[in-house]
Amino acid sequence: MNGIGKWFGALAILASGLVALPAAAQMPLVPPGTVPFGVYDPQGDYADEKGVAIEHLFLPWEDVYLPSLVDADSYAASRNRALLVTIEPWTWSRSERNRPAALRAGIFRGDYDRNMRAICAVLGTLSGPVTVRWGHEMDDPSGQFIWSRWKPADYIKAYRRMIDICREEAPDIRYMWSPLGEEGMDAYYPGDDYVDLVGLSVFGLQGFDRREVGHDRTYKEVLKPKYDRAKVFGKPIVVAELGYSGDAAYVAAWHDAVRRADPDFPKLIAVVYFNQPEVYPWPYGLGKPDWTMGRNITR
């Protein structure tokens, strides 16, 4: 079975045994429903939770401790979870290298080929199914990522170069192209040969909703325009980053909806929760929301 077959297989096996919980029950860490569920969980809150199909990792491609990937593989395999690995093309330490022009020039000179090759060489040795997500949210207009809002041709050239290198080292892993889901994201699509899955980022912040659109938005309301932009590529779709924060009713409504099968989203194969406080401030002075399950109810 090829890599994506194993990935889908792991999701199907785990999803088959999941059932929805009564609305009156205490809100579980794993939302009710049948859409396969994953989590970015650096604090280990979901370590012993059943029904988690995907373990999500974030790592920079500089200053990274590669043996940690082997540890992550062991952790995921012991829990029957597939790995989703987001590779961020920068260093997490303060550095003048973290500039868009420096990154572009370095990629096109080949300065970072060795970084991608080293990471993918380790990924190619892992025991479980692996999906790589490189340079995510390239359509984000906020400027928080130095690889976002490039000229589309430059981003596509960089993405293809990195995926080509990774394939040489790890031919059996799969690749997720993962925009934020904004209008114009299609300009950054690198081509069917370079995409196995399309990822999207879907966050619900009650305070933002009320300031931005004047009402509390539902999960479906936020997801649908992003999904509609993604479905045109004909690839399976994953909500690769999911979070919600607000009052108890707002959080409960999102929690109950995110894993419910919906005929409007036939290509949606998984959702992956971002179980950590936000790294970047939101608009309107809303600060950094805490998406951590159990701490995401604000009042």
N, C-alpha and C positions, 0 to 999 in steps of 0.2 A: 504494500500500500504506500502511495507517495505521501509527501509531507502534508499536503492539504487534506488528503483523505483521512490521515490519522488525526489531524486537527478537528475536522468535522466529526469523526468517529468519537473522539473524546467528548465533544459537546453533546452528541446525541445520547451517549450512554448516561451521562450525568443528568441530562434533561429528562430522560425517561422516568426517573424515579421521583421527580419533584411534583409537589402538589401545592395548591394555593391554601393559605391559612385564613381562618375566619377573620372578618374585619375587626371583631371585638378582641382578638388576641393581641398580646403585646407585640409591638412592631419588631419583627425579627431582623437580624443583621442581613440575611439574604432575603430580598423581596419575594413576595409570592408570585407564582406564574411559571411558565414553561420555557420562556426564552432563556437560553444558556447565559449564565452570569459569571463575570470575572471581577477581579479587584486589583487595584494598586493599593498595597497594604503594608507600608514600611514599618508600622508599629506591630504588625502581627495580630491584629484584632480578629482576623478571619482564619487564623492558623488551624483551628479545630472545627471550623464550620463545614458542614456537609453542603453539597450542592454548589460548590464553586468550581467552575470548569477552566478558568483562565487565571494565571498569575501574571500580573503586569509589572514590568521593571522599567525604570528610567535610568539611563547612564549617559554621561558625556563621552565623547570619543577621545578626549584628552584626559590625562590624570585619572585613568580608570584602573581599578584593581581587577585584572582579568580573572583570577581564580574565584572571585565572587560569583561569576556566572556558573561555574561548576557547582558551587554551593546552592545557588538558586535552582539549578536543574534537579538536584537531589531533593530539595524541599518540595518542588512542584511534583516530581515523579512520585514521591511518597504519598501525595494527596490526590493523585490521578488528575493533575492539572496540566494544561498546555501552557507554554510560555509565550507571552507577547513582550517583545523587547523594543522599547523606544530608544533609538540612538539619537542623541542631541548633538549636532555638530558644533560644539564649542567646549571650552573648559569651564567648570563650575567655580573655579577660583577667579579672583579679579585679575584681568589681564587685558592688555591692549590688543591681544589677538581677538577679543570679542567685539569685533567691528565688522559690519557687513562687507565692506570693501576688502578687508584683510582675509576674511573667510572665502569670498569668491575667488580672489587671486590665488590663494593657497590651494584651493580645490583644483582649479584649472592648471596650476603648475604641477600638480601631483603631490604636493606636500602632505596631504592627508590620506593618500592611498594606503600608507602603511598602518594608519590608525584603523581604518575600516577593515583592512585585511587581518589585522591582529585580532580584532573583536570577532569577526566572522569565522576565523580559523577555530576559535574556541567554540562558537555556536555550532559549528559543523560536527563537533565531537559529542554533543549532548545527546542524552538518551531519549528525551521526549520530543514531541512536535514543537517547533519554534516558528514564530512569525516575527519578522523585523519590520519596524515602523521607523523610517528615517526622515528627518527634517519635516516634522509634522506642522500642521497649521500654517503652511506657507502663504495662505491667503489672509492671514490675520492683519488687519490694518493698524493695530495698536502700537506696533513697533517693539513689543516685548521680546521677540525672537529676531536674532540677526540674520536669519535665513528667510524671513517673511517679506512679502511685497517686493521681491526682486522682479526684474523683467522675467516674464514666464520662460522665455527661451533659456535664460541663464539658470533658472531653477531646474528646468527639465534636464539640461545638460549635466548639471551637478548630480541630480538624483540618479540618472541613468549610469553615470560613471561609478557611483557608489554601489549600486545594485549589481552592476557587472562584476565589480571586484568581489563583492560578497558571494556571488554565485560561484566564482572560481574556487572559493574556500569552502563553501557550504551549499552544494548543489541541491540539497533536499529541503532546505527551508523555504518559507514563503514570505511574500512581501505585501505590506499594507501601505498604500498611499492614503494619507490621512489629513485632508484639509480641515479647517475649522467649519466649513460648510457655508461660507459667505457667497453672495453673488459674485460671479467672475471666477469662481474656483476652477471651472472647467479649463481656463487658459493654462493652468499648471498641470494638467493631466499628462503624465509621461508616456502614455500608450499602453495598450492592452498587454503587450509582452512584458511589461514591467510592473504589473499590478495583479495580484491575486485577490485582494480584498480592498474595499474602500472603507476607511475609518472616518468617523465624525466625532466632534466634541459637542456635548449637549449639557448645558448647565442651567439650573433654575434657581434664581436668587430673587426672593419675593420683593425685597426693597428695590432692586433694579427694575423688575417688571412694572412696579407701580410708578416709577419715575419715567421709564422709557415708553410704556404703552398704556399706562393708566389703569391697569387691572392685573390681577394674578393670572399668569399664564399656566396652562397645563403642560405636562410633558409632551403630549401629542402636538400641541400648538407650537412648541419650540422645535420639535424634531421634524415635523412634516416638510417645511420648506427646505431644510438641509437634505432630508431623505430624497425629496423630489429632484434636487440638483444632482444627487449621487446616483440615483437609479438609472440614469441615462447611459451609464457606462456598462451596464449589464453584469456587474460584479456583485458577489455577496457583500453585504454592508454590516459593519460593526459600529456600535457606539463605543468608541475606544476610550473616551473620557466622559464620565457621567457624574454629576453632582447636583445636589439640591439642598437649599437652606432657606428657612423661613419659620413662620409660626407652626404650631402642631398640625393644624388642618392642612396647610400648604404642603408640608413634608409628607404627611400621611397620604395625600392624594397622589403625589409623585411616586412615593414608595409603592403604592398599590398598582401603579400603571406601567412601570418601566419594564416589567417582565411579562406583561400580558400579551399574548399573541394577538395581532391586529391585522385584519385583512388589507388594510391600507399600507402595510409594511411587509410585503411578502419576502423581500430580499434581506430583511434584518435577521441575522443569525446569532447575534450575541450583544450583550451590553456589559461594559466594564466600568466599575465604580472607582472613583478617585477618592480614596479614603484617607484624606489628609487636608490640613488647612491650605488654602490658596496661597500661591507663591507671589502673585502679583496683585496690586490693588485694583479694585473695580472702580468704574466711573461713579460720579455723583458723591464722592467722598465716602463710599461704602466700605472702604478698607479691604481687608483680605478675609473673605468668608471662610468659615470652618466647615468643610464638607464632611468631616469625620462623622460616620454614622453614630448617632447617639448624642453628638454635640452639635448637630446641624439644626436643632430646633432653637430658635432665637428668643422666643418668649411664649 
